[in-house]
Amino acid sequence: MSSIMTKRAERLTARAYRQLLWECYAPVLALGVCLLLLFIVGASSGLWQFIGDPWRGVALAITLAVFTWCVLHARKRLKPNTSQARRRVELDNNFKHRPFDTITDSSALVSSGSDDIAWQHHLDVARAQVNQAAPSRLRPALAPMDKYYLRFAVPCLVVAAAMFGGGDNYERIRASLTPGWMSGISAKNAAYEAWIDPPEYTNRPPSYFKKSNTIHAPEGSEFVARISGVKSAPRLIIREKGRTRRIRPTRLGPKSFEARAYISKSAKASFRIGSSSQIWILNVGADLPPSIEFDKVPEAGKRDKLIFTYSLKDDFGVESVMLSMHLKGQEGFVEEFPISIPGSSVRSTDKEPANLDMTKHKWAGKIVLGHLIATDGKGQSAKSSVQEFIIPDKIFVEPLAKAVAEQRLLMLAGTQAYAPLPILKPQTVEVFKNKPLYAVENRERTILRAPKNVQRTAELIEIVTDQPVGIFDDPSVYMGLRNVYRRLQGARNQDALVGIPEDLWTIALRAEFGRLGDALADMQAAERALNNAMARRAPQREIDTLFDRYEKAVERYMEELMLKAVEEAKKRDKNGDGEGGDEGSINQDEIQKLMDAIAEANRIGDTQAARKALAQLAELLEHMQINLDSGEGGDGPSDDSMSDELKQALEELNDLLGEQRQLRDETQSAGREDGDEKQNQDENSGQENGTSEGGTAKSAEQLADEQADLNALLDALEDNLEQGISGDPSENGEGGGIGEDDKKKIEQALRDAKDAMAGSQDALENGQYFRAGRAQSEAIDALRKAGQGLYAQEEKRLAEENEKEGKTASDEGDPFGRENDGNGVGDDVVVPDIDDRQRARDLLEQLRKRSGEQEREQIERDYLERLLERF
């Protein structure tokens, strides 16, 4: 019971204590609090935002000054205590003898052996009074000094201003209390502009709010809002589900501001000035993952490539496609290979063809399980269904090439680590008496520690190269195999074997196709690089560089085809076999026309047409053969139409071209050795004519004599050509002659070659290797032009003869055997006409002009720059 009384007394005392605090401090703080509430009313209602500084600053300074004075004055007053609070309750209830103190007090006198009856009676009376006590009454504190009832009016104003400000009260109060200059702004002078910048990977242009304040935007877009016509701007408020963001605008000019924010969810953005609000509703759509599927199961196609078709779809575009594979039954080891797509970002494609050259892969010829992986710009991936297929391998016909290919497969399988190094045992001098002084071979520490497949490869290469006479027609194949053998013998770990499988593959191609194989490999590599660059829309400068490299590779490949054709023609003549095949003949004009179409389509931005034309040209070149000795039914020049003198001159021209190229290589080698000897001239003696004793390179005099012999061969060749190309030009080739203009071009090329060869001979006689090599290169180019001119004009003559016989090129296809209109471009490759090309050039020029106009908005110029990067 006593505890209950004590708690009641404490509650009444606490109530009285609060009343005493109000009565003590309210009159002192009333003025400061009133001014502070009025300042908040001005902030919530937008008054300070409208009039700005200096009035807002003056009002804030006065409010803070008065409020501070009131607080300091209040600190001087004595703070009420608990005893005063008890007295207030007892006074209001007219209690005597302080009952609130009695219930917590104790008797001062205690009788021994018995209780104090008088104290107990006094305590009971006090408890009864506390139990009957009523709460204390609050005395008027503000009424005596507030004759105009401001104590009621000011709170009403605060509530009304808060309702007017709505959800922007916090922002307005914060802005009003923030130090710094605040310019007054009016909604009448404000102009708004907003747009959406989609993510770059979507390749979409900016979307502007025009007739509606609602817009649909991709996930991850950047919302941009601008306000102009005001000297200061409110913060941009973005309200998402359960989240509010306030973005401080960045000043762009004296009266323009910009705020940016990335949007991942649907939201509402707003600027508010006074009672006026500008609201934008952003409906954000999620970026869905892409989808991809095989249309045709991968299989072996032409040129031993893995071919297939696929379809994909994505809302904003797929940026990469990978083919993931693993051996059947071995899911632990997976490899991925990039697939070219028709563009840097593809939204959808149906039955898109794709190919991979995997003949060099260690899984070639084996069954694998594979699926496609498509990745969009956001990084989301999707997989296709798993398909089972066989990776095509390269079929070699030559026995030596097949043997090298098998050795390469052994190397690819020998990926195990080398065995640990054996512990060296102490040796005595007697052990080395019977060994060569410089013996360095230690098989126990090299080849004998290698994996079994590596040891087997070394043994097979040693067997193959044991007797090179009669087996190796090409010394490069033999030297390459011996180089690989020595590397295998000296390797001590797997790191030393890096590059050997690739070298064995190159050797196998050389053994199978000769020098033509090297040229073919270079051309394929250049084609892949150019194709990939166009697919990913690389800069035009990079594409031009790769296209020049591809042109040079094609030129070299054509030279090797010519040399091979000459060799085959000689063999047929020797064997008495004059029958010709139906191989396609060379036509430089058709090749150049197709390459020009590729370059033009790529320049105007038609990437798909350029890639298709490039693939068609690559396939035609790789399957094209040159037959100089075609018989009945052939497309090339036949014995009946080409004179014997012209045919012999062509063969001699090709021989001369090869010998001149070999002489240039020897000249360059001699020049390098001569430079090394001059650096060591003080240490080595015995130099004679640019070479040292025991040197491997020929002397300058020997090279000059060989150049003189070639000059004589060229003179004889000119006589044969005079007989082979003589005829009646007016009849345009009857009996083997050619036109007068063409004849002059060929003769000019031969004169250029003769002058260059004479310059080379003069330079060699003076020991000037560099000048001689440059002159020899010019002679090679001139001889090549002469040969190409003869071939091209012979084709032209035969075509005109066929027209006279009523047989046009369109009846039997073009020189490459294609059934089209003979224009060098397939039906599936669309080459723009002149009007389209000019229109594309004008459009690009207009884009460049507008992107350089500085008076345009930055966002517009950025968009134009992105367009120029794409096209």
Secondary structure, DSSP 8 states (H G I E B T S, - for coil): -HHHHHHHHHHHHHHHHHHHHHHHHHHHHHHHHHHHHHHHHHHHTTHHHHH-TTHHHHHHHHHHHHHHHHHHHHHTS----HHHHHHHHHHHTT--S-HHHHTT---S---TTS--HHHHHHHHHHHHHHHH--------SSTTT-TT-HHHHHHHHHHHHHHHHGGGHHHHHHHHHSSS------TTT-EEEEEEE--GGGT---EE--S-SEEEEETTEEEEEEEES-SS---EEEEETTEEEEE--EEEETTEEEEEEEESS-EEEEEEETTEEEEEEEEEE-----EEEEEEEEEE-GGG-EEEEEEEEEEEEEEEEEEEEEETT-TT--EEEEE--SSSSEEEEEEEEEEE--TTSTTTTSEEEEEEEEEETTS-EEE---EEEE-------SHHHHHHHHHHHHHHH--S------------GGGGTTS-TT----GGGTGGGS-HHHHHHHHHHHHHTS--TTT-SSHHHHHHHHHHHHHHHH--SGGGGTTHHHHHHHHHHHHHHTHHHHHHHHHHHHHHHHHHHHHTT--HHHHHHHHHHHHHHHHHHHHHHHHHHHHHHHHHHHHT-----------HHHHHHHHHHHHHHHHTT-HHHHHHHHHHHHHHHHH----TTB-TT-SS-BTTTS-HHHHHHHHHHHHHHHHHHHHHHHHHHHHHHHHHHHHTTTT----BTTB-TT-SS--HHHHHHHHHHHHHHHHHHHHHHHHHS-S-GGGTSTTS---HHHHHHHHHHHHHHHHHHHHHHHHHHTT-HHHHHHHHHHHHHHHHHHHHHHHHHHHHHHHHHHHHTT--HHHH--TT---S-SSSS-TT-----HHHHHHHHHHHHHHHHHHT-TTS-HHHHHHHHHHHHH-
